[in-house]
């Protein structure tokens, strides 16, 4: 496996300004790595839809998994924030990913997946 190219911190900060990519790194920072692409898709769907994993439909999981596989994970891997093994379809956060996530958390306050504001 070759060493990923090094990107300046500003590129990583811009990359993690996207809430989906920030959420992916956040998910990867908590469990024991590596995480399967399928489990990551389910967890991402639960956070976006604010539902338990048991309520995520196969279609919702599949949509998340397609987005992960073709767009989000390759972009994060190209910047060295994750290791994405397409053979085993597993993902883990790199040390650079932890650093970028910590820096982005300092500058982006992550709201809950859904927020309810009462105005009565």
N, CA, C and O atoms as a DFTB+ gen file, in Angstrom:
480 C
 N C O
     1  1       0.854      -1.174       0.000
     2  2       0.000       0.000       0.000
     3  2       0.901       1.238       0.000
     4  3       1.827       1.339       0.805
     5  1       0.630       2.159      -0.890
     6  2       1.458       3.353      -0.980
     7  2       1.021       4.402       0.028
     8  3      -0.109       4.396       0.514
     9  1       1.950       5.305       0.328
    10  2       1.662       6.379       1.258
    11  2       0.778       7.408       0.569
    12  3       1.083       7.824      -0.549
    13  1      -0.310       7.830       1.208
    14  2      -1.180       8.828       0.574
    15  2      -0.468      10.168       0.499
    16  3       0.381      10.467       1.339
    17  1      -0.807      10.984      -0.506
    18  2      -0.188      12.300      -0.602
    19  2      -0.556      13.149       0.593
    20  3      -1.618      12.969       1.189
    21  1       0.326      14.080       0.945
    22  2       0.056      14.969       2.076
    23  2      -0.602      16.245       1.550
    24  3      -0.104      16.872       0.615
    25  1      -1.710      16.613       2.154
    26  2      -2.424      17.822       1.767
    27  2      -2.316      18.831       2.898
    28  3      -2.308      18.461       4.072
    29  1      -2.234      20.108       2.541
    30  2      -2.190      21.131       3.590
    31  2      -3.427      21.080       4.477
    32  3      -4.493      20.636       4.050
    33  1      -3.275      21.533       5.699
    34  2      -4.359      21.542       6.667
    35  2      -5.579      22.287       6.137
    36  3      -6.712      21.892       6.411
    37  1      -5.359      23.356       5.387
    38  2      -6.494      24.119       4.866
    39  2      -7.325      23.274       3.913
    40  3      -8.550      23.390       3.907
    41  1      -6.678      22.410       3.090
    42  2      -7.439      21.526       2.203
    43  2      -8.299      20.571       3.013
    44  3      -9.457      20.329       2.675
    45  1      -7.730      20.027       4.085
    46  2      -8.478      19.098       4.934
    47  2      -9.617      19.815       5.637
    48  3     -10.709      19.264       5.773
    49  1      -9.374      21.031       6.082
    50  2     -10.434      21.803       6.735
    51  2     -11.569      22.070       5.750
    52  3     -12.743      21.976       6.107
    53  1     -11.215      22.402       4.520
    54  2     -12.242      22.628       3.498
    55  2     -12.995      21.335       3.211
    56  3     -14.216      21.348       3.056
    57  1     -12.278      20.228       3.139
    58  2     -12.902      18.928       2.902
    59  2     -13.905      18.599       4.006
    60  3     -14.996      18.102       3.727
    61  1     -13.540      18.876       5.258
    62  2     -14.422      18.569       6.382
    63  2     -15.438      19.668       6.671
    64  3     -16.202      19.568       7.631
    65  1     -15.454      20.704       5.857
    66  2     -16.519      21.695       6.001
    67  2     -17.847      21.106       5.522
    68  3     -18.917      21.632       5.830
    69  1     -17.766      20.012       4.767
    70  2     -18.962      19.289       4.339
    71  2     -19.483      18.460       5.510
    72  3     -18.744      17.633       6.043
    73  1     -20.740      18.658       5.926
    74  2     -21.262      17.943       7.094
    75  2     -21.268      16.420       6.948
    76  3     -21.096      15.708       7.938
    77  1     -21.461      15.917       5.740
    78  2     -21.464      14.461       5.549
    79  2     -20.080      13.890       5.806
    80  3     -19.946      12.896       6.520
    81  1     -19.047      14.502       5.236
    82  2     -17.686      13.996       5.440
    83  2     -17.250      14.157       6.893
    84  3     -16.539      13.304       7.425
    85  1     -17.669      15.234       7.532
    86  2     -17.348      15.427       8.954
    87  2     -18.023      14.347       9.787
    88  3     -17.427      13.813      10.722
    89  1     -19.265      14.027       9.447
    90  2     -20.022      12.997      10.164
    91  2     -19.382      11.620       9.948
    92  3     -19.323      10.817      10.880
    93  1     -18.909      11.344       8.745
    94  2     -18.226      10.071       8.468
    95  2     -17.000       9.939       9.363
    96  3     -16.793       8.900       9.990
    97  1     -16.196      10.983       9.421
    98  2     -14.989      10.940      10.266
    99  2     -15.356      10.813      11.734
   100  3     -14.665      10.127      12.487
   101  1     -16.414      11.452      12.143
   102  2     -16.870      11.350      13.523
   103  2     -17.287       9.913      13.852
   104  3     -16.948       9.397      14.917
   105  1     -18.010       9.278      12.954
   106  2     -18.414       7.886      13.148
   107  2     -17.174       7.000      13.243
   108  3     -17.099       6.114      14.095
   109  1     -16.217       7.241      12.375
   110  2     -15.010       6.413      12.355
   111  2     -14.111       6.645      13.556
   112  3     -13.269       5.803      13.869
   113  1     -14.278       7.775      14.235
   114  2     -13.412       8.072      15.379
   115  2     -13.850       7.331      16.643
   116  3     -13.078       7.228      17.596
   117  1     -15.083       6.816      16.659
   118  2     -15.565       6.202      17.895
   119  2     -15.418       4.688      17.996
   120  3     -14.995       4.221      19.053
   121  1     -15.734       3.888      16.984
   122  2     -15.618       2.444      17.166
   123  2     -14.192       1.954      16.930
   124  3     -13.305       2.710      16.532
   125  1     -14.009       0.680      17.187
   126  2     -12.726       0.060      16.890
   127  2     -12.612      -0.115      15.384
   128  3     -13.488      -0.711      14.757
   129  1     -11.533       0.404      14.802
   130  2     -11.375       0.250      13.355
   131  2     -10.928      -1.163      13.007
   132  3     -10.428      -1.868      13.884
   133  1     -11.082      -1.591      11.803
   134  2     -11.802      -0.914      10.725
   135  2     -13.301      -1.171      10.811
   136  3     -13.757      -2.112      11.460
   137  1     -14.048      -0.307      10.138
   138  2     -15.506      -0.398      10.089
   139  2     -15.872      -0.846       8.679
   140  3     -15.276      -0.386       7.706
   141  1     -16.832      -1.726       8.566
   142  2     -17.251      -2.137       7.224
   143  2     -18.003      -0.991       6.556
   144  3     -18.666      -0.188       7.213
   145  1     -17.881      -0.938       5.249
   146  2     -18.578       0.092       4.478
   147  2     -20.085      -0.009       4.719
   148  3     -20.770       1.010       4.808
   149  1     -20.601      -1.237       4.826
   150  2     -22.032      -1.449       5.060
   151  2     -22.452      -0.882       6.419
   152  3     -23.457      -0.176       6.507
   153  1     -21.692      -1.183       7.479
   154  2     -22.024      -0.668       8.812
   155  2     -21.940       0.854       8.846
   156  3     -22.752       1.515       9.494
   157  1     -20.959       1.401       8.149
   158  2     -20.825       2.856       8.077
   159  2     -22.040       3.462       7.385
   160  3     -22.543       4.499       7.817
   161  1     -22.514       2.829       6.321
   162  2     -23.696       3.322       5.601
   163  2     -24.923       3.312       6.501
   164  3     -25.705       4.263       6.497
   165  1     -25.096       2.246       7.268
   166  2     -26.247       2.157       8.181
   167  2     -26.148       3.243       9.245
   168  3     -27.132       3.930       9.519
   169  1     -24.978       3.405       9.843
   170  2     -24.816       4.421      10.895
   171  2     -25.033       5.827      10.345
   172  3     -25.650       6.663      11.004
   173  1     -24.536       6.086       9.158
   174  2     -24.736       7.396       8.536
   175  2     -26.223       7.640       8.271
   176  3     -26.722       8.740       8.506
   177  1     -26.925       6.625       7.787
   178  2     -28.368       6.755       7.550
   179  2     -29.117       7.000       8.857
   180  3     -30.053       7.799       8.889
   181  1     -28.716       6.321       9.938
   182  2     -29.409       6.534      11.214
   183  2     -29.242       7.972      11.682
   184  3     -30.167       8.555      12.249
   185  1     -28.085       8.536      11.451
   186  2     -27.855       9.920      11.889
   187  2     -28.584      10.922      11.015
   188  3     -29.116      11.909      11.524
   189  1     -28.619      10.690       9.703
   190  2     -29.323      11.612       8.817
   191  2     -30.834      11.523       8.970
   192  3     -31.527      12.539       8.911
   193  1     -31.344      10.322       9.166
   194  2     -32.789      10.123       9.238
   195  2     -33.319      10.145      10.663
   196  3     -34.531      10.106      10.876
   197  1     -32.421      10.208      11.637
   198  2     -32.775      10.224      13.053
   199  2     -33.694       9.050      13.398
   200  3     -34.750       9.213      14.009
   201  1     -33.248       7.857      12.980
   202  2     -33.985       6.618      13.238
   203  2     -33.015       5.570      13.784
   204  3     -31.811       5.657      13.544
   205  1     -33.527       4.593      14.507
   206  2     -32.660       3.489      14.928
   207  2     -32.247       2.641      13.725
   208  3     -32.942       2.605      12.710
   209  1     -31.113       1.965      13.853
   210  2     -30.596       1.143      12.756
   211  2     -31.616       0.108      12.275
   212  3     -31.681      -0.192      11.083
   213  1     -32.406      -0.434      13.196
   214  2     -33.402      -1.443      12.830
   215  2     -34.477      -0.880      11.898
   216  3     -35.138      -1.643      11.194
   217  1     -34.660       0.440      11.884
   218  2     -35.686       1.073      11.046
   219  2     -35.150       1.546       9.692
   220  3     -35.909       2.078       8.883
   221  1     -33.861       1.360       9.440
   222  2     -33.283       1.762       8.159
   223  2     -33.622       0.683       7.132
   224  3     -33.341      -0.497       7.339
   225  1     -34.227       1.102       6.030
   226  2     -34.610       0.148       4.993
   227  2     -33.386      -0.248       4.168
   228  3     -32.395       0.481       4.130
   229  1     -33.460      -1.394       3.513
   230  2     -32.348      -1.788       2.640
   231  2     -32.058      -0.736       1.560
   232  3     -30.901      -0.524       1.199
   233  1     -33.088      -0.086       1.052
   234  2     -32.891       0.950       0.030
   235  2     -32.171       2.174       0.608
   236  3     -31.291       2.731      -0.047
   237  1     -32.526       2.593       1.803
   238  2     -31.848       3.733       2.436
   239  2     -30.374       3.407       2.688
   240  3     -29.502       4.248       2.468
   241  1     -30.098       2.184       3.150
   242  2     -28.719       1.767       3.367
   243  2     -27.965       1.732       2.048
   244  3     -26.826       2.190       1.962
   245  1     -28.608       1.186       1.020
   246  2     -27.968       1.082      -0.289
   247  2     -27.631       2.456      -0.858
   248  3     -26.554       2.635      -1.427
   249  1     -28.523       3.419      -0.718
   250  2     -28.257       4.776      -1.207
   251  2     -27.045       5.378      -0.502
   252  3     -26.190       5.992      -1.140
   253  1     -26.975       5.202       0.813
   254  2     -25.824       5.713       1.557
   255  2     -24.542       4.999       1.130
   256  3     -23.493       5.624       0.980
   257  1     -24.639       3.693       0.939
   258  2     -23.456       2.915       0.586
   259  2     -22.929       3.314      -0.802
   260  3     -21.716       3.390      -1.001
   261  1     -23.809       3.560      -1.734
   262  2     -23.391       4.003      -3.072
   263  2     -22.671       5.338      -2.986
   264  3     -21.613       5.516      -3.589
   265  1     -23.238       6.278      -2.237
   266  2     -22.601       7.584      -2.060
   267  2     -21.230       7.444      -1.400
   268  3     -20.262       8.085      -1.809
   269  1     -21.164       6.599      -0.378
   270  2     -19.885       6.375       0.294
   271  2     -18.856       5.800      -0.672
   272  3     -17.746       6.320      -0.788
   273  1     -19.225       4.735      -1.357
   274  2     -18.288       3.993      -2.196
   275  2     -17.773       4.817      -3.377
   276  3     -16.590       4.755      -3.713
   277  1     -18.655       5.581      -3.999
   278  2     -18.281       6.287      -5.222
   279  2     -17.852       7.731      -5.018
   280  3     -17.220       8.313      -5.899
   281  1     -18.178       8.314      -3.883
   282  2     -17.898       9.748      -3.730
   283  2     -17.143      10.074      -2.440
   284  3     -15.998      10.524      -2.482
   285  1     -17.779       9.850      -1.314
   286  2     -17.237      10.343      -0.042
   287  2     -15.939       9.647       0.382
   288  3     -14.954      10.318       0.691
   289  1     -15.931       8.315       0.400
   290  2     -14.750       7.600       0.893
   291  2     -13.523       7.790       0.008
   292  3     -12.433       7.999       0.541
   293  1     -13.649       7.727      -1.326
   294  2     -12.457       7.990      -2.140
   295  2     -11.879       9.395      -1.925
   296  3     -10.662       9.579      -1.920
   297  1     -12.758      10.372      -1.749
   298  2     -12.292      11.743      -1.531
   299  2     -11.531      11.848      -0.207
   300  3     -10.463      12.458      -0.152
   301  1     -12.077      11.256       0.855
   302  2     -11.393      11.281       2.152
   303  2     -10.086      10.487       2.101
   304  3      -9.090      10.891       2.701
   305  1     -10.090       9.370       1.392
   306  2      -8.872       8.553       1.262
   307  2      -7.811       9.279       0.453
   308  3      -6.630       9.221       0.794
   309  1      -8.211       9.963      -0.615
   310  2      -7.250      10.709      -1.439
   311  2      -6.527      11.778      -0.637
   312  3      -5.381      12.114      -0.936
   313  1      -7.185      12.309       0.374
   314  2      -6.580      13.338       1.218
   315  2      -5.890      12.755       2.449
   316  3      -5.382      13.497       3.289
   317  1      -5.872      11.429       2.556
   318  2      -5.156      10.780       3.649
   319  2      -5.861      10.823       4.995
   320  3      -5.239      10.571       6.027
   321  1      -7.162      11.141       4.999
   322  2      -7.891      11.215       6.267
   323  2      -8.405       9.855       6.703
   324  3      -8.638       9.625       7.889
   325  1      -8.584       8.956       5.750
   326  2      -9.031       7.596       6.058
   327  2      -8.203       6.609       5.256
   328  3      -7.542       6.966       4.280
   329  1      -8.256       5.362       5.691
   330  2      -7.753       4.247       4.889
   331  2      -8.988       3.491       4.440
   332  3      -9.776       3.020       5.261
   333  1      -9.149       3.379       3.144
   334  2     -10.316       2.720       2.564
   335  2      -9.832       1.534       1.744
   336  3      -9.265       1.706       0.666
   337  1     -10.055       0.345       2.254
   338  2      -9.660      -0.873       1.567
   339  2     -10.838      -1.352       0.741
   340  3     -11.789      -1.917       1.283
   341  1     -10.786      -1.134      -0.561
   342  2     -11.918      -1.484      -1.420
   343  2     -12.050      -2.987      -1.613
   344  3     -13.113      -3.465      -2.009
   345  1     -10.981      -3.744      -1.339
   346  2     -11.053      -5.197      -1.459
   347  2     -11.903      -5.777      -0.333
   348  3     -12.792      -6.593      -0.575
   349  1     -11.624      -5.350       0.901
   350  2     -12.383      -5.850       2.055
   351  2     -13.560      -4.951       2.401
   352  3     -14.387      -5.289       3.247
   353  1     -13.624      -3.792       1.729
   354  2     -14.666      -2.783       1.954
   355  2     -14.728      -2.364       3.420
   356  3     -15.792      -2.313       4.038
   357  1     -13.539      -2.067       3.951
   358  2     -13.440      -1.573       5.318
   359  2     -12.803      -0.188       5.316
   360  3     -12.064       0.181       4.402
   361  1     -13.111       0.564       6.364
   362  2     -12.679       1.946       6.461
   363  2     -12.165       2.207       7.867
   364  3     -12.741       1.716       8.837
   365  1     -11.085       2.976       7.990
   366  2     -10.617       3.417       9.300
   367  2     -10.048       4.822       9.173
   368  3      -9.575       5.225       8.110
   369  1     -10.103       5.543      10.256
   370  2      -9.614       6.920      10.312
   371  2      -8.110       6.906      10.557
   372  3      -7.623       6.114      11.365
   373  1      -7.373       7.766       9.874
   374  2      -5.931       7.877      10.066
   375  2      -5.638       8.904      11.160
   376  3      -6.538       9.603      11.625
   377  1      -4.388       8.983      11.559
   378  2      -3.987      10.004      12.534
   379  2      -4.283      11.394      11.979
   380  3      -4.719      12.279      12.716
   381  1      -4.048      11.586      10.689
   382  2      -4.353      12.874      10.059
   383  2      -5.848      13.149      10.089
   384  3      -6.278      14.294      10.235
   385  1      -6.635      12.088       9.949
   386  2      -8.090      12.234      10.020
   387  2      -8.552      12.670      11.394
   388  3      -9.434      13.519      11.522
   389  1      -7.943      12.077      12.444
   390  2      -8.268      12.488      13.817
   391  2      -7.921      13.959      14.023
   392  3      -8.705      14.711      14.603
   393  1      -6.749      14.366      13.548
   394  2      -6.321      15.768      13.709
   395  2      -7.250      16.720      12.959
   396  3      -7.658      17.750      13.495
   397  1      -7.582      16.370      11.716
   398  2      -8.461      17.232      10.922
   399  2      -9.853      17.312      11.537
   400  3     -10.478      18.373      11.537
   401  1     -10.337      16.189      12.061
   402  2     -11.652      16.181      12.703
   403  2     -11.643      17.055      13.948
   404  3     -12.580      17.821      14.173
   405  1     -10.599      16.950      14.754
   406  2     -10.496      17.783      15.961
   407  2     -10.460      19.250      15.585
   408  3     -11.110      20.073      16.229
   409  1      -9.709      19.587      14.550
   410  2      -9.626      20.987      14.113
   411  2     -10.970      21.456      13.557
   412  3     -11.374      22.596      13.787
   413  1     -11.659      20.584      12.829
   414  2     -12.941      20.993      12.253
   415  2     -14.014      21.098      13.319
   416  3     -14.916      21.928      13.206
   417  1     -13.932      20.269      14.358
   418  2     -14.905      20.334      15.448
   419  2     -14.750      21.643      16.204
   420  3     -15.725      22.193      16.715
   421  1     -13.524      22.135      16.272
   422  2     -13.284      23.421      16.930
   423  2     -13.912      24.577      16.155
   424  3     -14.338      25.571      16.744
   425  1     -13.964      24.439      14.819
   426  2     -14.478      25.544      14.007
   427  2     -15.918      25.348      13.551
   428  3     -16.571      26.309      13.143
   429  1     -16.421      24.125      13.613
   430  2     -17.802      23.840      13.201
   431  2     -18.528      23.197      14.370
   432  3     -18.173      22.101      14.805
   433  1     -19.505      23.856      14.858
   434  2     -20.318      23.262      15.913
   435  2     -21.304      22.333      15.239
   436  3     -22.117      22.769      14.424
   437  1     -21.238      21.053      15.574
   438  2     -22.092      20.072      14.931
   439  2     -23.451      20.032      15.620
   440  3     -23.556      19.600      16.768
   441  1     -24.497      20.483      14.919
   442  2     -25.836      20.395      15.479
   443  2     -26.319      18.947      15.419
   444  3     -25.765      18.141      14.671
   445  1     -27.335      18.615      16.190
   446  2     -27.909      17.280      16.075
   447  2     -28.404      17.028      14.665
   448  3     -28.595      17.974      13.901
   449  1     -28.613      15.778      14.310
   450  2     -29.067      15.432      12.958
   451  2     -30.364      16.171      12.637
   452  3     -30.552      16.618      11.506
   453  1     -31.248      16.304      13.599
   454  2     -32.462      17.085      13.398
   455  2     -32.651      17.965      14.635
   456  3     -32.369      17.538      15.754
   457  1     -33.114      19.150      14.435
   458  2     -33.345      20.064      15.541
   459  2     -34.774      20.550      15.464
   460  3     -35.279      20.867      14.388
   461  1     -35.413      20.607      16.602
   462  2     -36.789      21.075      16.662
   463  2     -36.810      22.381      17.460
   464  3     -36.314      22.447      18.585
   465  1     -37.387      23.397      16.863
   466  2     -37.482      24.694      17.519
   467  2     -38.952      25.006      17.736
   468  3     -39.735      25.083      16.789
   469  1     -39.301      25.179      18.959
   470  2     -40.690      25.531      19.281
   471  2     -40.802      27.039      19.359
   472  3     -39.940      27.715      19.919
   473  1     -41.857      27.543      18.798
   474  2     -42.065      28.986      18.804
   475  2     -43.363      29.376      19.486
   476  3     -43.927      30.427      19.184
   477  1     -43.849      28.538      20.411
   478  2     -45.102      28.889      21.076
   479  2     -44.881      29.520      22.422
   480  3     -45.844      29.871      23.104
